[in-house]
Amino acid sequence: MARDELKAGVKSASHPFHYFTLATTGINEVPRLRTVVLRDFDKDMTLTLYTDKRSRKVTHIKEHNKVCLLFYHPDKLLQLKIDGVAYLETNQKKLDKIWSKIDKPARKDYITVKGPGTKIEHLEHIEYLDTSQHFSVMRIDPYKIEYLKLKRPNHIRVQYALNERGGWDSSFLVP
């Protein structure tokens, strides 16, 4: 069921799992949260998102690559919390292939002259590059997933943990 919701989140921008919260920490050990877009979820359970190479989350991943993801479906009262290891795609051919499929208006997110979070005087002062971009792909391999379904008479909470054989062990938890 959780896999189906994640797959639906990739396919539909209106699905509640399309946007999720990503938590990172850098060397200062302060947690940072931000909303990101689920771009892919494959059979190996790897989740994919796009980002600007100059973003703070990329810096955090380079400093400390363990992350936490939080998905919530308000209609189904379903929450998924995923702990994982993040890494940046380094294969330039793969990056170029993904970049070529991004719509022109969406590319603006990765071609600003100044990096994300840089202070500017006015919105009109955002400048864009003509021939280069700062596009990056982040992949996250989960190692622990908590599934929480709120329902009556009893909520359901299950933890899935990746074992040393590459399979998943499950345990019920008190909600």
HELIX and SHEET records of a PDB file:
HELIX    1   1 ALA A    2  LYS A   11  1                                  10    
HELIX    2   2 ARG A   56  GLU A   63  1                                   8    
HELIX    3   3 GLN A   92  SER A  100  1                                   9    
HELIX    4   4 LYS A  104  ARG A  107  1                                   4    
HELIX    5   5 LYS A  108  TYR A  110  5                                   3    
HELIX    6   6 LEU A  123  HIS A  125  5                                   3    
SHEET    1   A 7 PRO A  31  VAL A  37  0                                        
SHEET    2   A 7 TYR A  19  THR A  25 -1                                        
SHEET    3   A 7 LYS A  66  HIS A  73 -1                                        
SHEET    4   A 7 LEU A  78  LEU A  88 -1                                        
SHEET    5   A 7 PHE A 135  LYS A 149 -1                                        
SHEET    6   A 7 LEU A  47  ASP A  52 -1                                        
SHEET    7   A 7 ASP A  40  PHE A  41 -1                                        
SHEET    1   B 7 PRO A  31  VAL A  37  0                                        
SHEET    2   B 7 TYR A  19  THR A  25 -1                                        
SHEET    3   B 7 LYS A  66  HIS A  73 -1                                        
SHEET    4   B 7 LEU A  78  LEU A  88 -1                                        
SHEET    5   B 7 PHE A 135  LYS A 149 -1                                        
SHEET    6   B 7 ILE A 156  LEU A 162 -1                                        
SHEET    7   B 7 TRP A 168  PHE A 172 -1                                        
END                                                                             
